[in-house]
Amino acid sequence: MHKILLITLTLFFMACGQSYTPKPYGYFRVFLPPHEYKILENEKLPFSFEYSKIATIVERTQVHEKYWFDLIYPQFNVALHVSYKPIKGNFRELTEDARTFVYKHSIKADNISELAFNNAEKNIHGILYDLKGNTASNLQFTLTDSTRHFLRGALYFDNVPNKDSIAPMVNYIRKDMVRLMESFSWKK
């Protein structure tokens, strides 16, 4: 009698088990607020532009570089590093340095696309670089008037790059970078 009860209970517990199906990795949902902008109001800088209201500007102190700053998105753990250089007969060197910084990521990049930007009225020309893949920097840009001013920006996440998990934030910030480029103007 005990044997029958033991066999029945064993079969009962074995029959009630579910087969396990592994689940794919998931990522936390990120809240992306509506795009709202404000104008950079800093009289020390030789330029102005509109930037996202959710971002903050933090000045960087570099030797011999007084117009460098970071545009930080704290809720995304990301910073847009912006550097300005006056052109003093070194335009070709500045453009090649910027291009070199972009294409250093080609080892990890699946694709690098360039989008030209021109605003003849304001004498502003530039390139927006989209770097696809698990690169350290997913977006970069340059803006210049070709004679006096050169500005470069590079977006960096403060974590290990994973194109699937950061894609929504990259797309969100890309819109902000396009707005920055479109609203950009030189003061002098």
SEDO-145983 format. One record per residue: residue number from 1; residue in one letter; x, y, z of N, C-alpha, C in turn. Coordinates in Angstrom, 2 decimals, padded with zeros to 5 digits. Each point is the difference from the previous one (the first is absolute). Layout:
REM SEDO-145983
   seq   type    n.east   n.north      n.up   ca.east   ca.north     ca.up    c.east   c.north      c.up
   NUM      A         X         Y         Z         X          Y         Z         X         Y         Z
...
END
This chain:
REM SEDO-145983
   seq   type    n.east   n.north      n.up   ca.east   ca.north     ca.up    c.east   c.north      c.up
     1      M    000.81   -001.18    000.00   -000.81     001.18    000.00    000.86    001.26    000.00
     2      H    001.05   -000.03    000.80    000.89     001.15    000.05    000.72    000.21   -001.33
     3      K    000.32   -001.13   -000.66    000.69     000.10   -001.28   -000.90    000.64   -001.05
     4      I   -001.26   -000.36   -000.01   -000.95     000.56   -000.97   -000.17    001.50    000.26
     5      L   -000.11    000.39    001.24   -000.14     001.40    000.36    001.26    000.79   -000.40
     6      L    001.17   -000.57    000.23    001.26     000.64   -000.35    000.13    000.17   -001.52
     7      I   -000.35   -001.04   -000.75    000.06     000.07   -001.47   -001.00    001.02   -000.52
     8      T   -001.21    000.04    000.57   -001.03     000.95   -000.43    000.45    001.44    000.26
     9      L    000.55    000.27    001.17    000.47     001.35    000.31    001.17    000.41   -000.90
    10      T    000.91   -000.94   -000.27    001.13     000.30   -000.89   -000.49    000.34   -001.39
    11      L   -000.92   -000.78   -000.54   -000.55     000.28   -001.33   -000.78    001.32    000.00
    12      F   -000.69    000.30    001.07   -000.78     001.24    000.09    000.91    001.22   -000.08
    13      F    001.10   -000.01    000.77    000.91     001.15   -000.01    000.77    000.12   -001.32
    14      M    000.31   -001.12   -000.64    000.70     000.04   -001.29   -000.94    000.50   -001.11
    15      A   -001.26   -000.31    000.09   -000.95     000.38   -001.05   -000.37    001.48    000.09
    16      C    000.14    000.61    001.18   -000.40     001.38    000.18    001.08    001.00   -000.38
    17      G    001.17   -000.44   -000.36    001.08     000.92   -000.34   -000.22    000.65   -001.36
    18      Q    000.49    001.23   -000.15   -000.10     000.70   -001.27    001.36   -000.04   -000.69
    19      S   -000.03   -000.01   -001.32    001.27     000.07   -000.71    000.48    001.44    000.04
    20      Y    001.28    000.17    000.14    000.58     001.34    000.14    000.43    000.50   -001.37
    21      T   -000.41    001.23   -000.31    000.43     000.66   -001.23    000.84    001.19    000.39
    22      P    001.26    000.06   -000.46    000.84     001.14    000.37   -000.54    001.29   -000.62
    23      K    000.07    001.06    000.77   -000.48     001.30   -000.45    001.18    000.82   -000.53
    24      P   -000.23    000.79   -001.03    001.09     000.87   -000.49    000.27    001.10    001.02
    25      Y    001.23    000.54   -000.06    000.33     001.11    000.89   -000.90    001.19   -000.32
    26      G   -000.42    000.68    001.04   -000.82     001.20   -000.17    000.73    001.20    000.57
    27      Y   -000.47    001.16   -000.34    000.60     001.24    000.48   -001.08    000.83    000.67
    28      F    000.43    000.79    000.96   -000.95     000.85    000.71   -000.60    001.00   -000.97
    29      R   -001.26    000.29    000.19   -000.64     001.01   -000.81    000.49    001.37    000.46
    30      V    000.33    000.84   -000.94    000.51     001.32    000.30   -001.09    001.02   -000.33
    31      F   -000.28    000.86    000.96   -000.97     001.07   -000.24    000.68    001.10   -000.79
    32      L   -000.56    000.30   -001.16    000.54     001.05   -000.86   -000.98    001.17    000.00
    33      P    000.35    001.09    000.67   -000.91     001.14    000.08   -000.14    000.70   -001.35
    34      P   -001.03    000.81   -000.16   -000.13     000.76   -001.26    001.20    000.93   -000.18
    35      H    000.34    000.24   -001.25    001.13     000.89   -000.29   -000.40    001.45    000.27
    36      E    000.74    000.64    000.91   -000.17     001.42    000.29    001.39    000.61    000.08
    37      Y    000.12    001.23   -000.47    001.32     000.61   -000.14    000.07    001.36    000.66
    38      K    001.25    000.37    000.33    000.28     001.35    000.51    001.26    000.49   -000.69
    39      I    000.19    001.30    000.01    001.15     000.60   -000.67    001.17    000.08    000.97
    40      L    001.17   -000.37   -000.48    001.22     000.14    000.79    000.28    001.48    000.18
    41      E    000.02    000.44    001.23    000.26     001.41    000.31    001.28    000.11    000.79
    42      N    001.10    000.05   -000.72    001.31     000.14    000.62    000.77    001.04   -000.81
    43      E    000.18    001.15    000.57    000.62     001.11   -000.73    001.47   -000.23   -000.29
    44      K    000.64   -000.93    000.72    001.42    -000.28   -000.22    000.23   -000.80   -001.28
    45      L   -000.98   -000.76   -000.44    000.16    -000.87   -001.16   -000.18    000.78   -001.31
    46      P    000.77   -000.32   -001.03   -000.14     000.69   -001.29   -001.11   -000.57   -000.88
    47      F   -000.94   -000.72    000.58   -001.09    -000.62   -000.75   -001.20   -000.19    000.92
    48      S   -001.15   -000.28   -000.59   -001.19    -000.34    000.77   -000.77   -001.07   -000.76
    49      F   -000.87   -000.70    000.73   -000.82    -001.04   -000.60   -001.10   -000.39    000.97
    50      E   -000.94   -000.79   -000.47   -001.05    -000.55    000.85    000.39   -001.41    000.41
    51      Y   -000.30   -000.33    001.25    000.28    -001.35    000.49   -001.16   -000.48    000.86
    52      S   -000.04   -001.28    000.26   -001.11    -000.63    000.72   -000.12    000.52    001.42
    53      K   -001.24    000.17    000.44   -000.24     000.45    001.37    000.37   -001.05    001.04
    54      I    000.11   -001.26   -000.41    000.36    -001.04    000.98    001.51   -000.13    000.15
    55      A    000.76    000.73   -000.82    001.46    -000.06    000.06    000.55    001.16    000.83
    56      T    001.16   -000.21    000.56    000.68     001.06    000.74    001.38    000.22   -000.62
    57      I    000.47    001.23    000.11    001.32     000.33   -000.55    001.00    000.09    001.14
    58      V    001.11   -000.72   -000.17    001.08     000.00    000.98    001.27    000.40   -000.72
    59      E    000.61    001.10    000.43    001.24     000.46   -000.62    001.13   -000.96    000.33
    60      R    000.87   -000.21   -000.98    001.20    -000.82    000.19    001.19    000.93    000.05
    61      T    000.86   -000.22    000.93    001.21     000.82    000.08    001.15   -000.78   -000.60
    62      Q    000.45    000.46   -001.14    001.13    -000.58   -000.69    001.04    001.10   -000.18
    63      V    001.24   -000.35    000.09    001.06     000.98   -000.20   -000.08    000.51   -001.43
    64      H    000.00    001.31   -000.16   -000.05     000.68   -001.30   -001.33   -000.20   -000.74
    65      E   -001.02   -000.51    000.64   -001.30    -000.21   -000.65   -001.08    000.62    000.87
    66      K   -000.46    001.20   -000.35   -000.96     000.67    000.87   -001.45   -000.18   -000.43
    67      Y   -000.26   -000.61   -001.14   -001.38    -000.15   -000.48   -000.42   -001.47   -000.10
    68      W    000.49   -000.84    000.88   -000.38    -001.41   -000.01   -001.03   -000.24    001.10
    69      F   -001.00   -000.82   -000.30   -001.02    -000.34    001.01   -000.65   -001.33   -000.36
    70      D   -000.75   -000.51    000.96   -000.78    -001.23   -000.20   -001.47    000.33    000.12
    71      L   -000.77   -000.55   -000.88   -001.45     000.09    000.06   -000.46   -001.36    000.54
    72      I   -000.42   -000.04    001.26   -000.24    -001.26    000.69   -001.49   -000.28    000.11
    73      Y   -000.37   -001.24   -000.34   -001.35    -000.52    000.18    000.07   -000.96    001.20
    74      P   -000.23    000.50    001.23    000.20    -000.85    001.17   -000.90   -001.24    000.05
    75      Q   -001.23    000.12   -000.48   -000.90    -001.16    000.10    000.37   -001.10   -000.99
    76      F    000.81    000.31   -001.02    000.43    -001.00   -000.97    001.44   -000.45    000.22
    77      N    000.70    000.65    000.94    001.39    -000.33    000.27    000.88    000.22   -001.24
    78      V   -000.19    001.15   -000.63    000.68     000.30   -001.25    000.45    001.46   -000.01
    79      A    001.09    000.26   -000.71    000.50     001.38   -000.12    000.41    000.27   -001.44
    80      L   -000.33    001.19   -000.46    000.46     000.49   -001.29    001.19    000.91    000.29
    81      H    001.21   -000.45   -000.36    001.22     000.77    000.23    000.16    000.98   -001.16
    82      V    000.01    001.28    000.31    000.08     001.04   -001.03    001.31    000.76    000.17
    83      S    000.71    000.15   -001.11    001.26     000.75    000.03    000.01    001.01   -001.13
    84      Y    000.53    001.16    000.31    000.09     001.10   -000.96    001.46    000.36   -000.20
    85      K    000.37    000.25   -001.24    001.35     000.45   -000.32   -000.10    001.15   -001.00
    86      P    000.74    001.07    000.23    000.07     001.03   -001.03    000.87   -000.50   -001.15
    87      I   -000.36    000.38   -001.20    000.79    -000.39   -001.16    001.09    001.05   -000.20
    88      K    001.24   -000.47    000.01    001.16     000.89   -000.18    000.92   -000.64   -001.04
    89      G   -000.51   -000.11   -001.22    000.78    -000.63   -001.06    000.07   -001.51    000.14
    90      N   -000.81   -000.58    000.88    000.06    -001.44    000.25   -001.34   -000.70   -000.31
    91      F   -000.75    000.55   -000.93   -001.32    -000.56   -000.32    000.10   -001.46   -000.44
    92      R    000.93   -000.28   -000.88    000.15    -001.38   -000.50    000.35   -000.95    001.14
    93      E    000.89    000.42    000.87    000.40    -000.83    001.15   -001.19   -000.28    000.92
    94      L   -000.81    001.03    000.28   -001.17    -000.17    000.87   -001.02   -000.96   -000.61
    95      T   -000.27    000.15   -001.29   -000.98    -000.89   -000.64    000.51   -001.44   -000.06
    96      E    001.29   -000.16   -000.27    000.56    -001.36   -000.06    000.04   -000.64    001.38
    97      D    000.30    000.78    001.04   -000.03    -000.53    001.37   -001.41   -000.49    000.35
    98      A   -001.00    000.81   -000.33   -001.39    -000.38    000.30   -000.38   -001.27   -000.75
    99      R    000.38   -000.08   -001.26   -000.30    -001.18   -000.81    000.71   -001.24    000.56
   100      T    001.25    000.19    000.44    000.76    -001.10    000.59   -000.67   -000.51    001.27
   101      F   -000.49    000.92    000.84   -000.70    -000.40    001.22   -001.23   -000.85   -000.34
   102      V   -000.71    000.37   -001.03   -001.20    -000.76   -000.40    000.40   -001.39   -000.49
   103      Y    000.95   -000.05   -000.91    000.33    -001.27   -000.64    000.88   -000.91    000.84
   104      K    000.45    000.45    001.18    000.64    -000.91    000.95   -000.99   -001.05    000.49
   105      H   -001.30    000.34   -000.09   -001.04    -000.91    000.45   -000.38   -001.03   -001.06
   106      S    000.61    000.05   -001.16   -000.38    -000.91   -001.08    000.30   -001.46    000.34
   107      I    000.87   -000.25    000.96    000.30    -001.38    000.42   -001.26   -000.65    000.57
   108      K   -000.76    000.75    000.79   -001.21    -000.54    000.63   -001.28    000.36   -000.75
   109      A    000.07    001.00   -000.86   -001.21     000.50   -000.67   -000.46   -000.96   -001.10
   110      D   -001.32   -000.19   -000.07   -000.59    -000.75   -001.11   -000.08    000.88   -001.24
   111      N   -000.20    001.30    000.23   -000.14     000.95   -001.10    000.25    001.41    000.55
   112      I    000.58    000.86   -000.81    000.17     001.41    000.34   -000.58    000.80   -001.16
   113      S   -001.03    000.79    000.29   -000.59     000.82   -001.05    000.22    001.47    000.32
   114      E    000.14    000.79   -001.05    000.25     001.43    000.13   -001.17    000.76   -000.62
   115      L   -000.50    000.97    000.75   -001.07     000.86   -000.49    000.53    001.43   -000.03
   116      A    000.10    000.57   -001.21    000.52     001.36   -000.14   -001.03    001.01    000.48
   117      F    000.50    001.07    000.59   -000.85     001.08    000.49    000.55    001.32   -000.52
   118      N   -000.86    000.80   -000.60    000.41     001.31   -000.52   -001.09    001.03    000.28
   119      N    000.41    001.12    000.58   -000.88     001.14    000.18    000.76    001.22   -000.53
   120      A   -000.25    000.30   -001.27    000.74     001.09   -000.66   -000.29    001.36    000.63
   121      E   -001.22    000.21    000.47   -000.36     001.28    000.63    000.86    000.31    001.21
   122      K    000.24   -001.01    000.82    000.79     000.17    001.22    001.47   -000.35   -000.19
   123      N    000.36   -000.45   -001.21    001.36    -000.42   -000.30    000.44   -001.14    000.93
   124      I   -000.85   -001.03    000.07    000.29    -001.15    000.85   -000.06   -001.26   -000.88
   125      H    001.06   -000.79    000.10    000.09    -001.24   -000.76    000.43   -001.09    000.97
   126      G   -000.49   -001.19   -000.23    000.38    -001.07    000.92   -000.36   -001.37   -000.50
   127      I    000.29   -000.97    000.83   -000.29    -001.40   -000.29   -000.50   -000.64    001.29
   128      L   -001.08   -000.77   -000.13   -000.50    -000.83    001.10    000.38   -001.44   -000.33
   129      Y    000.73   -000.64    000.90    000.44    -001.37   -000.19   -000.88   -000.93    000.85
   130      D   -000.60   -000.99   -000.65   -000.76    -001.05    000.68    000.85   -001.26    000.00
   131      L    000.36   -000.47    001.17    000.81    -001.21    000.12   -000.89   -001.12    000.51
   132      K   -000.22   -001.01   -000.81   -000.87    -001.11    000.36    000.86   -001.13    000.57
   133      G   -000.54   -000.67    001.02    000.71    -001.12    000.60    000.38    000.29    001.43
   134      N    000.82   -000.86    000.56    000.43     000.12    001.40    001.24    000.87    000.10
   135      T   -000.13    001.25   -000.42    001.12     000.93    000.03   -000.04    000.82    001.28
   136      A    001.15    000.52    000.39    000.07     000.84    001.20   -000.79    001.29   -000.18
   137      S    000.00    000.53   -001.23   -000.75     001.22   -000.31   -000.93   -000.29   -001.16
   138      N   -001.29    000.27    000.18   -000.99    -000.33   -001.04   -000.32    001.18   -000.91
   139      L    000.24    001.21    000.47   -000.28     001.20   -000.78    001.13    000.99    000.19
   140      Q    000.41    000.64   -001.10    000.99     001.06    000.07   -000.37    001.04   -001.06
   141      F    000.47    001.22    000.20   -000.26     001.04   -000.99    001.12    001.02   -000.01
   142      T    000.08    000.74   -001.10    000.89     001.15   -000.10   -000.80    001.15   -000.60
   143      L    000.34    001.21    000.42   -000.58     001.23   -000.56    001.14    001.00   -000.18
   144      T   -000.03    000.73   -001.10    001.05     000.97   -000.26   -000.51    001.10   -000.94
   145      D    000.73    001.11   -000.02   -000.22     001.02   -001.02    001.15   -000.02   -001.00
   146      S    000.92   -000.91    000.16    001.15    -000.26   -000.87    001.11    001.05    000.08
   147      T   -000.19    001.07    000.76    001.04     001.03    000.07    000.42    000.37    001.43
   148      R   -000.96    000.00    000.93    000.31     000.47    001.36   -000.36   -001.00    001.11
   149      H   -001.05   -000.79   -000.19   -000.53    -000.81    001.10   -000.11   -001.48   -000.39
   150      F    000.26   -000.88    000.99   -000.17    -001.44   -000.20   -000.53   -000.61    001.29
   151      L   -001.13   -000.69   -000.09   -000.63    -000.63    001.16   -000.18   -001.48   -000.28
   152      R    000.27   -000.81    000.99   -000.13    -001.45   -000.13   -000.75   -000.53    001.20
   153      G   -000.89   -000.99   -000.23   -000.72    -000.64    001.08    000.02   -001.51   -000.15
   154      A    000.08   -000.71    001.12    000.00    -001.47   -000.02   -000.81   -000.50    001.19
   155      L   -000.91   -000.92   -000.27   -000.89    -000.55    001.01    000.59   -001.27    000.58
   156      Y    000.09   -000.06    001.33    000.54    -001.18    000.68   -000.91   -000.41    001.14
   157      F   -000.33   -001.30    000.05   -000.74    -000.57    001.12    001.00   -000.40    001.07
   158      D   -000.40    000.13    001.25    000.88    -000.35    001.10   -000.26   -001.45    000.43
   159      N    000.01   -000.89   -000.98   -000.14    -001.43    000.27    000.51   -000.76   -001.23
   160      V    000.04   -001.31    000.11    000.44    -000.82   -001.12   -001.02    000.11   -001.12
   161      P    000.44    000.28   -001.23   -000.97     000.18   -001.09   -000.70   -001.32   -000.37
   162      N   -001.29    000.08   -000.13   -000.82    -001.11   -000.48   -001.07    000.62   -000.88
   163      K    000.14   -000.15   -001.30   -000.83     000.73   -000.95   -001.49   -000.23    000.22
   164      D   -000.39   -001.17    000.48   -001.42    -000.27    000.21   -000.56    000.76    001.19
   165      S    000.76    000.09    001.07   -000.53     000.64    001.20    000.03    001.53   -000.08
   166      I    000.95    000.56   -000.75    000.10     001.46   -000.05   -000.67    000.61   -001.23
   167      A   -000.50   -000.82   -000.90   -000.59     000.50   -001.26   -001.09    001.05    000.22
   168      P   -000.96   -000.19    000.93   -001.03     001.03    000.17    000.58    001.35    000.44
   169      M    001.02   -000.04    000.86    000.61     001.25    000.47    000.83    000.66   -001.09
   170      V    000.68   -000.80   -000.81    000.79     000.56   -001.11   -000.93    000.71   -000.98
   171      N   -001.12   -000.64   -000.34   -000.97     000.62   -000.92   -000.57    001.28    000.58
   172      Y   -000.29   -000.01    001.29   -000.53     001.18    000.68    001.01    001.15   -000.05
   173      I    001.24   -000.28    000.37    001.03     001.03    000.06    000.40    000.44   -001.41
   174      R   -000.11   -000.87   -000.98    000.30     000.38   -001.38   -000.90    001.17   -000.42
   175      K   -001.28   -000.05    000.37   -000.91     001.10   -000.32    000.47    001.30    000.67
   176      D    000.49   -000.12    001.23    000.51     001.18    000.71    001.26    000.55   -000.69
   177      M    000.86   -000.89   -000.51    001.21     000.46   -000.68   -000.34    000.70   -001.31
   178      V   -000.98   -000.53   -000.71   -000.43     000.66   -001.24   -000.55    001.38    000.32
   179      R   -000.78    000.12    001.08   -000.53     001.30    000.41    001.14    000.95    000.37
   180      L    000.99   -000.51    000.72    001.16     000.81    000.36    000.67    000.54   -001.27
   181      M    000.20   -000.86   -000.99    000.67     000.42   -001.24   -000.85    001.00   -000.78
   182      E   -001.30   -000.21   -000.05   -000.88     000.89   -000.75   -000.15    001.37    000.65
   183      S    000.08    000.05    001.33   -000.18     001.28    000.71    001.32    000.71    000.28
   184      F    001.10   -000.63   -000.35    001.33     000.51    000.31    000.29    001.30   -000.74
   185      S    000.69    000.92    000.67    000.46     001.22   -000.67    001.27    000.50    000.68
   186      W    000.86    000.63   -000.80    001.22     000.62    000.51   -000.35    001.40    000.48
   187      K    000.62    000.44    001.08   -000.27     001.34    000.53    000.86    001.05   -000.69
   188      K    001.21   -000.37   -000.43    000.89     000.98   -000.61    000.50   -000.52   -001.31
END
